[in-house]
């Protein structure tokens, strides 16, 4: 997949640092499960000189169970807050059982999903930070029969210390989406079927 790049220092590959181009190419080498639909999205501007972004939806039995995005920022001059020249920014939102929203351990578990995914894929990182939020909605009046709903949101950022080889970071983000969405892990030794990529628009 080829992700879209945003840059304030020229356009196209000619205006990109080689390490950023290599990082974008490596993101396209990530192997994602077939339940994931991944495509490019506009990258945020004015945060870093160079940026690229992907969005993804996870579908199970024709129902969307999780959605998210991952943004790669690059500042060739370095950024003290990142302690590096690259920064990954990830987001995940998933529907969860309404009863789980009151579990005091839910946010801790949600954060562990991310850290476990990064470690299991061998993604090397530092300066990890983020938040886990649970949102519960109750229905009243004529809507009382609809019952309640709940969502879990994970927002995180980290400095990839193995850049520009970032396929593992994209795979870890994708695993977070699948875990939050309630998909069973792929058993060891079982090949991951390729995902659908960019079929609703430009290729990813």
C-alpha positions as CSV (number, residue, x, y, z in Angstrom):
1,X,0.0,0.0,0.0
2,X,1.2,3.5,-0.7
3,X,0.2,6.1,1.9
4,X,-0.4,9.7,1.2
5,X,2.2,12.2,2.3
6,X,1.8,15.8,3.3
7,X,4.7,18.1,3.2
8,X,5.5,21.8,3.6
9,X,8.8,21.4,1.9
10,X,7.9,20.7,-1.6
11,X,5.6,18.1,-3.1
12,X,6.1,14.5,-4.2
13,X,9.0,12.3,-3.7
14,X,11.5,14.9,-4.9
15,X,10.7,17.0,-1.8
16,X,10.9,14.2,0.8
17,X,13.9,13.2,2.8
18,X,15.0,9.7,1.9
19,X,14.4,8.4,5.4
20,X,10.8,9.6,5.3
21,X,10.2,8.0,1.9
22,X,11.7,4.7,3.3
23,X,9.4,4.9,6.3
24,X,6.3,5.4,4.1
25,X,7.3,2.4,2.0
26,X,7.8,0.2,5.0
27,X,4.4,1.1,6.3
28,X,3.0,-0.4,3.1
29,X,4.7,-3.7,3.8
30,X,2.6,-4.3,6.9
31,X,0.6,-7.5,6.8
32,X,-3.0,-6.9,8.0
33,X,-5.9,-9.3,8.7
34,X,-8.7,-9.7,6.1
35,X,-11.2,-8.2,8.5
36,X,-9.4,-4.9,8.2
37,X,-10.2,-2.3,5.5
38,X,-7.2,0.1,5.4
39,X,-6.9,3.2,3.2
40,X,-5.0,6.5,3.0
41,X,-6.4,9.6,4.7
42,X,-5.3,13.2,4.6
43,X,-2.4,13.7,7.1
44,X,-2.6,16.6,9.6
45,X,-0.7,19.7,8.6
46,X,1.4,22.2,10.6
47,X,2.3,19.5,13.2
48,X,5.5,18.4,11.5
49,X,7.2,19.1,8.2
50,X,6.3,15.7,6.8
51,X,3.4,13.5,7.6
52,X,1.5,10.5,6.3
53,X,-1.7,8.8,7.6
54,X,-3.8,5.7,7.3
55,X,-7.3,4.9,8.5
56,X,-8.8,1.5,9.1
57,X,-12.1,-0.2,9.9
58,X,-12.5,-3.6,11.3
59,X,-15.6,-5.6,10.2
60,X,-16.9,-8.8,11.7
61,X,-19.9,-10.5,10.2
62,X,-20.7,-7.4,8.2
63,X,-20.7,-5.2,11.3
64,X,-18.1,-2.5,12.0
65,X,-16.6,-3.3,15.4
66,X,-13.6,-0.9,15.5
67,X,-12.1,2.0,13.6
68,X,-8.9,3.9,13.9
69,X,-6.1,5.8,12.3
70,X,-2.3,6.0,12.6
71,X,-0.3,9.1,11.7
72,X,3.5,9.2,11.1
73,X,5.1,12.5,11.7
74,X,8.7,13.4,10.7
75,X,10.9,16.3,11.5
76,X,14.4,15.9,10.1
77,X,15.7,18.5,12.6
78,X,14.4,16.4,15.5
79,X,11.9,17.2,18.1
80,X,12.8,17.5,21.8
81,X,9.3,16.3,22.9
82,X,9.7,13.2,20.8
83,X,13.3,12.6,21.6
84,X,13.7,11.7,17.9
85,X,12.8,12.6,14.3
86,X,9.8,10.4,13.9
87,X,6.6,10.1,15.9
88,X,3.7,7.7,15.6
89,X,0.2,8.9,16.7
90,X,-2.5,6.3,16.9
91,X,-6.2,6.2,17.6
92,X,-8.7,3.3,18.2
93,X,-12.4,3.3,18.9
94,X,-14.4,0.2,19.5
95,X,-17.9,-0.8,20.6
96,X,-17.9,-2.8,23.8
97,X,-20.5,-4.5,25.9
98,X,-22.4,-2.0,27.9
99,X,-21.8,-3.9,31.1
100,X,-18.0,-3.6,30.6
101,X,-18.1,0.2,30.8
102,X,-18.2,0.1,34.6
103,X,-15.3,-2.4,35.0
104,X,-12.6,-0.5,36.9
105,X,-9.9,-2.4,35.1
106,X,-11.2,-1.7,31.6
107,X,-8.9,1.2,30.9
108,X,-5.8,-0.6,32.2
109,X,-6.7,-3.6,30.0
110,X,-7.2,-1.3,27.0
111,X,-3.7,0.2,27.5
112,X,-2.2,-3.3,27.8
113,X,-3.7,-4.2,24.5
114,X,-1.5,-1.5,22.9
115,X,1.7,-2.3,24.7
116,X,1.3,-6.1,24.2
117,X,0.7,-5.5,20.5
118,X,3.8,-3.4,20.1
119,X,5.9,-5.9,21.9
120,X,4.5,-9.0,20.2
121,X,5.3,-7.5,16.8
122,X,8.8,-6.4,17.8
123,X,8.1,-2.7,17.3
124,X,10.8,-0.8,19.1
125,X,9.8,2.5,20.7
126,X,10.3,5.1,23.5
127,X,8.4,8.0,24.9
128,X,5.1,6.2,24.9
129,X,2.1,8.2,26.2
130,X,-1.6,8.2,25.8
131,X,-5.1,7.9,27.2
132,X,-7.8,5.3,27.4
133,X,-11.4,6.6,27.6
134,X,-14.7,4.7,28.1
135,X,-17.9,6.3,27.0
136,X,-21.3,4.9,28.2
137,X,-24.6,6.1,26.7
138,X,-28.0,5.5,28.4
139,X,-31.4,5.8,26.6
140,X,-34.5,7.3,28.2
141,X,-38.1,8.0,27.4
142,X,-39.3,6.6,24.2
143,X,-35.8,5.4,23.5
144,X,-35.5,3.4,26.8
145,X,-36.1,0.2,25.0
146,X,-33.0,0.7,22.8
147,X,-30.8,-0.1,25.8
148,X,-27.4,1.5,26.4
149,X,-24.2,1.5,24.4
150,X,-20.6,1.9,25.2
151,X,-17.3,2.6,23.4
152,X,-13.6,2.4,24.3
153,X,-11.2,4.9,22.9
154,X,-7.4,4.5,22.9
155,X,-5.2,7.5,21.9
156,X,-1.5,7.1,22.0
157,X,1.8,8.3,20.6
158,X,5.3,7.0,20.7
159,X,8.7,7.5,19.1
160,X,9.7,4.5,16.9
161,X,13.3,3.8,17.6
162,X,13.6,1.4,14.7
163,X,12.6,3.9,12.0
164,X,12.4,3.9,9.1
165,X,11.4,0.2,9.3
166,X,7.8,0.8,10.5
167,X,5.8,-2.2,9.3
168,X,5.7,-3.7,12.8
169,X,4.2,-0.5,14.2
170,X,1.4,-0.5,11.7
171,X,0.8,-4.2,12.4
172,X,0.7,-3.5,16.1
173,X,-1.9,-0.7,15.6
174,X,-4.0,-3.0,13.5
175,X,-3.8,-5.7,16.2
176,X,-5.0,-3.1,18.7
177,X,-8.1,-2.5,16.5
178,X,-8.8,-6.2,16.2
179,X,-8.4,-6.9,19.9
180,X,-10.6,-3.9,20.9
181,X,-13.2,-5.0,18.4
182,X,-13.4,-8.5,20.0
183,X,-11.7,-10.6,17.3
184,X,-10.0,-13.7,18.3
185,X,-6.2,-13.7,18.0
186,X,-4.7,-15.5,15.0
187,X,-3.2,-18.8,16.2
188,X,0.5,-19.2,16.0
189,X,1.6,-20.9,12.7
190,X,-1.6,-19.7,10.9
191,X,-1.0,-17.4,7.9
192,X,-2.8,-14.0,8.0
193,X,-5.0,-13.5,5.0
194,X,-4.4,-10.2,3.2
195,X,-6.8,-7.3,4.0
196,X,-8.8,-5.2,1.6
197,X,-6.9,-2.0,0.9
198,X,-8.1,1.2,-0.7
199,X,-11.1,-0.2,-2.5
200,X,-13.3,2.8,-1.7
201,X,-10.8,5.3,-3.1
202,X,-7.1,5.7,-3.8
203,X,-5.0,2.6,-3.2
204,X,-3.3,2.2,0.2
